[in-house]
Amino acid sequence: MVCQILWAYCLILTISNGAYCVICYDNDNQSCPCLTGIDPKIQLIVTPEVEAMDKKRSTLKISSSSVLAERSWSGSGVNKNKAMVEHLQHYGVITSKKVSEVMETIDRACFVPDGTPPYVDSPMAIGYNATISAPHMHATCLQLLEENLKPGMHALDIGSGTGYLTACFALMVGPQGRAVGVEHIPELVVSSIQNIEKSAAAPLLKEGSLSVHVGDGRKGWPEFAPYDAIHVGAAAPEIPQALIDQLKPGGRMVIPVGNIFQDLKVVDKNQDGSLSIWSETSVRYVPLTSRDAQLRGW
Ligand SMILES: C[S@@+](CC[C@H](N)C(=O)[O-])C[C@H]1O[C@@H](n2cnc3c(N)ncnc32)[C@H](O)[C@@H]1O
């Protein structure tokens, strides 16, 4: 009943805005109230059909006529990593050749827990009250950071979870660069290393240009700073100063900011050290918090 009321609320929001329903179209939080208790194979939710892509801000606009469509690509016979990437290209989410190549090379199936459908465009639970982000969010963040993930550059992935994005970053910056994951749940660090070992980024882990560490991501990882690119995979109430300090002049950070209502912020550090900050889109991520707070109730 509660679910139905929330569902109706989301529907009204979507139709009245003709746009993006933050609550239903949950980017990162497994606990979207509308989906509670519904078999993931038959979820009826806002489809990722992209009506238009605002080129400047890359904002997804969802058509109100596209509500109530099945979001699982496997439902339409599409179940391979390459096909997932092609769908994201088809719907205008991926426009970069480099990002499509990287997402084709790093098979998402190496990163989701056994029994979890890897290619569905939805966040999936990975334990410890954490999730692997949805493919469209991974694609969006990779595109926003692409210019700061050139060979030889340094990239920091805070809240690295499954290690998926850290592996993508490592592939993009190459063996002369540095890709660093920081995750505060030790068990997730162990499993992320196992995931990366199964993936195309395994040689970079072995050579040492890719590393994953247990730590509080709010403090960054000073050892390999300054970073050309910083990605934060959990929502901060405000942008942590340590991360700003560890961003190189000319560098870019992508970070969800907020509590219930969150924006994906893009933070550019100018050459004089000043910051230019803008909001890319509304999102919903799990919080960037303490380990104790995250594990409460787990
Ligand atoms: C939504 S998940 C994203 C994981 C990753 N981007 C992925 O797709 O696999 C957010 C991650 O942030 C981690 N996290 C939350 N607060 C943190 C903190 N203070 N320091 C480090 N990691 C944190 C969580 O444990 C979780 O793994």
PDBQT file of the ligand as one rigid body, heavy atoms in Angstrom, charges set to zero:
ROOT
HETATM    1  C1  LIG A 301      27.033   3.326  -3.858  1.00  0.00    +0.000 C 
HETATM    2  S1  LIG A 301      28.447   2.460  -3.328  1.00  0.00    +0.000 S 
HETATM    3  C2  LIG A 301      29.376   2.710  -4.794  1.00  0.00    +0.000 C 
HETATM    4  C3  LIG A 301      30.419   1.692  -4.984  1.00  0.00    +0.000 C 
HETATM    5  C4  LIG A 301      31.208   1.748  -6.272  1.00  0.00    +0.000 C 
HETATM    6  N1  LIG A 301      31.239   3.029  -6.918  1.00  0.00    +0.000 N 
HETATM    7  C5  LIG A 301      30.652   0.702  -7.195  1.00  0.00    +0.000 C 
HETATM    8  O1  LIG A 301      29.912   1.035  -8.124  1.00  0.00    +0.000 OA
HETATM    9  O2  LIG A 301      30.940  -0.481  -6.973  1.00  0.00    +0.000 OA
HETATM   10  C6  LIG A 301      29.197   3.588  -2.162  1.00  0.00    +0.000 C 
HETATM   11  C7  LIG A 301      30.405   3.009  -1.478  1.00  0.00    +0.000 C 
HETATM   12  O3  LIG A 301      30.945   4.013  -0.624  1.00  0.00    +0.000 OA
HETATM   13  C8  LIG A 301      31.454   3.387   0.530  1.00  0.00    +0.000 C 
HETATM   14  N2  LIG A 301      31.628   4.406   1.569  1.00  0.00    +0.000 N 
HETATM   15  C9  LIG A 301      30.672   5.091   2.262  1.00  0.00    +0.000 A 
HETATM   16  N3  LIG A 301      31.257   5.947   3.126  1.00  0.00    +0.000 NA
HETATM   17  C10 LIG A 301      32.605   5.817   2.969  1.00  0.00    +0.000 A 
HETATM   18  C11 LIG A 301      33.725   6.425   3.577  1.00  0.00    +0.000 A 
HETATM   19  N4  LIG A 301      33.613   7.356   4.544  1.00  0.00    +0.000 N 
HETATM   20  N5  LIG A 301      34.950   6.066   3.161  1.00  0.00    +0.000 NA
HETATM   21  C12 LIG A 301      35.124   5.116   2.210  1.00  0.00    +0.000 A 
HETATM   22  N6  LIG A 301      34.100   4.478   1.602  1.00  0.00    +0.000 NA
HETATM   23  C13 LIG A 301      32.836   4.841   1.974  1.00  0.00    +0.000 A 
HETATM   24  C14 LIG A 301      30.426   2.309   0.820  1.00  0.00    +0.000 C 
HETATM   25  O4  LIG A 301      30.921   1.291   1.655  1.00  0.00    +0.000 OA
HETATM   26  C15 LIG A 301      30.095   1.816  -0.583  1.00  0.00    +0.000 C 
HETATM   27  O5  LIG A 301      30.914   0.736  -0.946  1.00  0.00    +0.000 OA
ENDROOT
TORSDOF 0
